[in-house]
Amino acid sequence: MNRGARRLTLFDGPDDYRAFVEVLEQATRRLSMRLLCWVAMPNHWHLVLWPEDDEDLSMFMAWMTSTHSRRWHLAHKTVGTGTIYQGRFKAIPVRDDRHFLIVCRYVERNPVRAQLVEKAEEWDWGSASKRLAATGVRTHEWPVPRPETWGDESAAEATAELGPLRKAIRRGIPFGPDSWREQTATQLGWQMGVRSRGRPRGTGGVGKK
């Protein structure tokens, strides 16, 4: 994930969102990245990506964010005023099927929690959007089946699920069981909770941005 610098609103209207969607679509085709789900919010965005190799994530994010930033400045006539992002992207590895589904549900329901829409599919700028399903960014087949009740808005996220995930995102730590999280952090050379921004090294699995 990444967000606007200095509380900048990245997406101030449909044109800004459409420009981001175009860059995201181009990035997935240009760099062969498996995009599993995503959402763009007024001042930030989330992507769930499944890279083939360790270096793929850095190359994908570098091209996507630099291209989006450059085009954003051109559209807003602000070339030369500095970056639009608060820093490098933040990424965490995700352990298994259950944790993966928690992350995807969290990403797609961002607009619901922000009270921008009542149902995730009503938000045009994300993978849950029905409007973008045929013409927008193509998402890759998930590594696990999508639950039959996925679109049932009555199946709200449990606080017990959101707490650990938000902690992982905030602290930049792997999302999974305690023993796996510590083992993975050691494998990646992270000091738990103080990892610098950027790609996770050598995870070999799905990563959330």
N, C-alpha and C positions, 0 to 999 in steps of 0.2 A: 504494500500500500504506500501511498504518498499523499501529501496534502499541500495546499498552497502556502507559500512563504508569507510571513507577516500577516496571517489571517486573510490572505488574498482569496477572493471568490474566483475559483477557476472556471466555473460554468455559470454565466450570468443569463443564459437564455438558450433556446433551441439551437442556435447557430454554434455556440460554444460546445454544446454536447455533441452535435453532429460532427464537428471537426475532430473531436476526440475519438468518436466511434470510427471515423475514417482512418485515423492514425492507428488505432488498435487493430482494425481489420488488416491494414497493410502490414503491420508488424508481424501478425500471426502467419501471414502468407510468405513474407519475405524471409523470415527466420525459422519457419516450420515449428512454431511453438504450439504445444497443446494447451489451449485455453479451456478451462473447465467451467468456470462461472466468473461473473464480474458485475460490478455496479459502479456507476459514476454519480457522486453526490455533489452538491454545490461547491464544497471546498476541498474534497478529497475523492479518492477512488480506491477500490479493492479489486484485486485479481487473484484467482486461484489458478496456478499454472503447474504444468507437469512436464518439466524439461527432460529431454533425452539424455543429455550429458551435463556435467558439472558447469562447463563454461557457457552453456546455452542461455542460462538465466541472465547473466551479466550482459551478454551481447544484446539480448532481446530488450532488457530494460533500458540500456544505454541508448539504443536506437529509438525506442518508443518515446522516452521522456525528452530526449534532445529534439526530436522531430516535432513533438507536440509543443514544447516550449517555444521553438523557433516560429512555428506557424501561429501560435497564440499571440506572440509579440507582433508579428506582421499584421494580424487581424485587428489588434487593439492599438496599433501605432505606438508601441512602447519599446521598440528595438533599442537595445543599449542600456536598459534600466535594470538589468540583473535577472537572476533566475526567478522563475515563477514557483519553484518548489522549495520547500523548507530544507531540503537536503537530499541525500541519496535515498532510494527506496528502502523500506523496511520489509524484511522477509523472515518467515519462520517455517521450519519443516513441520509436517503433520504426520502422525504416527500410523494410523490404521483406518479401516473403513468407518468406524463409528466417529472418530475424530474428524475425518474428512467430511462426513455429512453434517456434523455440527458447524464446521467452518463454512460450508456452502450455504447452509440455512442462514447463518449469521450474515454472510455477504448479501444474499438476495433480499433479506428482510431489513436491510439498513434503512430504506426509505419508509418502511412501516414504523420502525422504532423512532424515526425522526418526525413522525406524524405528517409526512408529505403525501402519503396515500394510505388507503385502508387495506389494500391488498398488494402484495409484491408485484403481481403481474400488471398492475395499473401504472407502475413507474416505467416510463418509456426507455430509460437509460440504464439498462441492466439485462442480464441474461434471463431473468424471469419474465421480461416483457413479451406479451403476445404479439404486439405490433411489430417488434423487431425480429420476431422468430423467422420470418421468411426473407427479410431484406437486410437485416443487420449483421453484426459480427457472428460468424459461425463458431460454435463451441464444439469441442471434441467430446467423443463418447466417454462417459465417466468410467473409472476403473471398477466401480461397484454399481449395481442397479439403483436407479432412483426409486425411492419408496413410493408405493401407490398413493399414499396420502400426502405426497409432497406439496401439492397445491392446496391442501385443505388448511385454510387460515385458522381453523379452530385448533389445529395442532401447533400451538404457540411454543416458542422456545422456553425451556425451563431455566430458571435462574441458576440452577446448579450447573447447567451447561455453559451459560454465558460468562459466569464468573471466572473460571479457569482460562477460557479463551481470551477474554479481555486482559487478564493478567499476562498471558503469554505475549499478546500483541504489544502491550504497554512496556513490558520488560525486555522484549526481544528474545524470548526463550522458546525452545521446541514445545509443541503442543501435543501432549500425550501423557501416558502414565508416568508417575514419579521416577521409577527406576529407569525407564527408557529415556526420559527427558534428561536425566543426569548423565547417562551413558552417552547419549547423542551429543550433548553439550561438550563433554570431554573429547569425543571423537572429532568434533569440529573445531576444537580449540577455543571454545567460548568460556568466559567466566560468567556464570549464571547471573543474568540481569544486567550485565554491563557490556554486552556485545556491541560493537560498532555497527553502523548501518551498512547495508549491502547484502550481497547474496550469501546464503548458507552454503558452505563448501562440502561437497561429497556426500550429500544426503541420499541420493539415489531414489528419491521419492517425490511425492507431491509437495509443492511449496506454496504457501499463501503469501501474497504480497499486499 
